[in-house]
């Protein structure tokens, strides 16, 4: 275990301890199996005073990261698509985009029909409301990418209807519905782990494959939108882990491990058999190792030990977590934060004593 891994485990344990102490201080009477964050609360209609500060901070982070599809220039992508990519690469990218376009709709349906209604914490409702909006932007972005790259109307319709036309995407969707839908009769804690697995594990390999193109200097519009969306989905998965730590009745380690390992197996099969990454020049085994690395990171964030104990094989994915370095006037920096959104009251105050 590296120093970073140890710090991550300690941080998760410390957060859990702090949250449980705070929940005890609220002195809410709970029946067996009840959760404080799911309990009816008449104060949920007013935001202030903020009670769940970590949850509120996640909402403000999401708000600070707002972007729109109009900020992504796709003009140079068409040249790469038509002149620099081969048939295998175009096939691969189109299928990845089809999966993304479908999956964002599944994510939003779960938020609208289930989580937004179930969670009674005002701060969490703010985050979910913003997530629904940003998932709409993701869906618009992926649909626009397909609409821009694919000229044949029959193929375009095939990709837009991927949940019915592409078996492997249907399989991933069915797995998600099995775990996260209210009809599954799974406890909230189980469903929130599965939801984090969808946004963390199911997206991880596809994100990495697009960043592989960035490493080769191809498709700047696609890769910029991928940076925006990777950042957003990372925040969404982390938020799921945060709410998980607010649960009094957490699912067992065995149940969590079942969800995570199932998701990993499906994702590995996806890139080994159904949509092999060798089509774009990536190594199949390294991709599987990367998916397992992401799964371990999710387990640690949930407060459980690693299962696979593997390192990140893709150095270019390590760089994604670093601050973007680019000329701001050349293109939008993907980690750009909206001015003033995350500032404190002191930051916003005017002073003649400030250093200029």
Residue pairs with C-beta under 8 A, 6 or more apart in sequence:
1 9
1 306
5 300
5 306
8 297
8 300
8 301
9 300
9 303
9 305
12 241
12 245
12 300
12 301
12 302
12 303
13 303
15 54
15 242
15 245
16 245
16 303
19 54
19 245
19 246
20 248
23 36
23 246
23 248
26 36
26 51
28 36
28 39
30 36
30 39
30 248
33 187
33 249
34 248
34 249
35 188
35 189
35 246
35 247
35 248
35 249
36 246
36 248
37 119
37 120
37 121
37 124
37 243
37 246
37 247
38 118
38 119
38 120
38 188
39 120
40 120
41 120
41 121
43 122
44 120
44 121
44 122
44 125
45 122
46 122
47 122
47 123
47 126
50 56
50 123
51 121
51 123
52 121
52 123
52 124
52 246
54 242
55 121
55 123
55 124
55 127
55 239
55 242
55 243
55 246
56 123
56 126
58 127
58 235
58 238
58 239
58 242
59 123
59 126
59 127
59 130
60 341
60 342
61 235
61 342
62 127
62 130
62 131
62 134
62 232
62 235
63 130
63 338
63 341
64 337
64 338
64 341
64 342
65 228
65 231
65 232
65 235
65 337
65 338
66 134
66 338
67 137
67 228
67 332
67 336
68 137
69 137
69 140
69 141
69 144
69 225
71 332
72 141
72 221
72 224
72 225
72 228
72 332
73 220
73 221
73 224
73 331
74 144
74 145
74 148
74 221
74 222
75 221
76 220
76 221
77 148
77 149
77 219
77 220
77 221
77 222
78 148
78 149
80 218
80 219
81 90
81 149
81 219
84 218
85 93
85 218
85 219
88 279
88 280
89 279
89 280
90 149
91 279
92 209
92 275
92 277
92 279
92 280
93 149
93 210
93 213
93 219
93 222
93 280
94 146
94 149
94 150
94 155
94 159
95 159
95 162
95 166
95 169
95 275
96 206
96 209
96 210
96 275
97 142
97 145
97 146
97 149
97 159
98 146
98 159
98 160
98 162
98 166
98 169
99 162
99 166
99 169
99 172
99 206
100 138
100 142
100 203
100 206
100 229
101 139
101 142
101 143
101 146
101 159
101 160
101 162
102 162
102 163
102 169
102 173
103 172
103 173
103 176
103 198
103 202
103 203
104 135
104 136
104 138
104 139
104 142
105 139
106 173
106 176
106 177
106 198
107 135
107 195
107 198
107 199
107 236
108 132
108 135
108 136
108 139
110 180
110 181
110 195
111 128
111 131
111 132
111 135
112 132
113 182
114 180
114 181
114 182
114 191
115 128
115 192
115 195
116 125
116 128
116 129
116 132
118 188
119 125
119 128
119 243
124 243
127 239
131 236
131 239
134 232
138 229
138 232
141 225
141 228
141 229
143 160
145 221
145 222
145 225
146 156
146 159
146 160
147 156
150 156
150 159
158 165
158 166
159 165
162 169
162 170
163 169
163 170
163 173
164 170
167 274
168 269
168 270
168 274
168 275
171 266
172 202
172 266
172 270
175 262
175 263
175 266
176 194
176 198
176 202
177 184
178 184
179 186
179 190
179 191
179 194
179 195
179 197
179 259
180 186
180 191
180 194
180 195
180 198
184 191
186 194
187 249
187 251
188 247
189 244
189 247
189 249
189 250
189 251
190 251
190 255
190 259
192 240
192 243
192 244
192 247
193 240
193 244
193 251
193 255
193 256
193 259
193 260
193 302
194 259
194 263
195 240
196 237
196 240
196 241
196 244
196 298
196 302
197 259
197 260
197 263
197 298
198 263
199 233
199 236
199 237
199 240
200 233
200 234
200 237
200 294
200 295
200 297
200 298
201 260
201 263
201 264
201 267
201 291
201 294
201 295
201 298
202 263
202 266
202 267
203 230
203 233
204 267
204 290
204 291
204 294
205 267
205 270
205 271
205 277
205 287
205 290
205 291
207 226
207 229
207 230
207 233
208 287
208 290
208 314
208 317
209 271
209 277
209 280
209 282
209 287
210 219
210 222
210 223
210 226
211 223
211 226
211 230
211 314
211 316
211 317
211 320
212 280
212 281
212 282
212 316
213 219
213 222
213 223
213 280
214 220
214 223
214 226
214 316
215 316
220 331
224 331
224 332
224 334
227 320
227 324
227 334
227 335
228 334
230 320
231 334
231 335
237 298
237 301
238 301
241 298
241 301
241 302
244 250
244 302
244 303
245 303
253 304
256 299
256 302
256 304
257 299
257 304
257 307
260 295
260 298
260 299
260 307
261 295
261 307
263 295
264 291
264 292
264 295
264 308
267 291
268 288
268 291
271 277
271 284
271 287
271 288
271 291
272 284
272 288
276 284
277 283
277 284
277 287
278 284
286 313
286 314
289 310
289 311
289 313
290 312
290 313
290 314
290 317
292 308
292 310
293 308
293 310
293 311
293 312
293 313
295 307
295 308
296 306
296 307
296 308
296 309
296 310
299 305
299 306
299 307
300 306
312 318
323 335
324 333
324 334
324 335
324 336
326 333
328 336
340 347
340 348
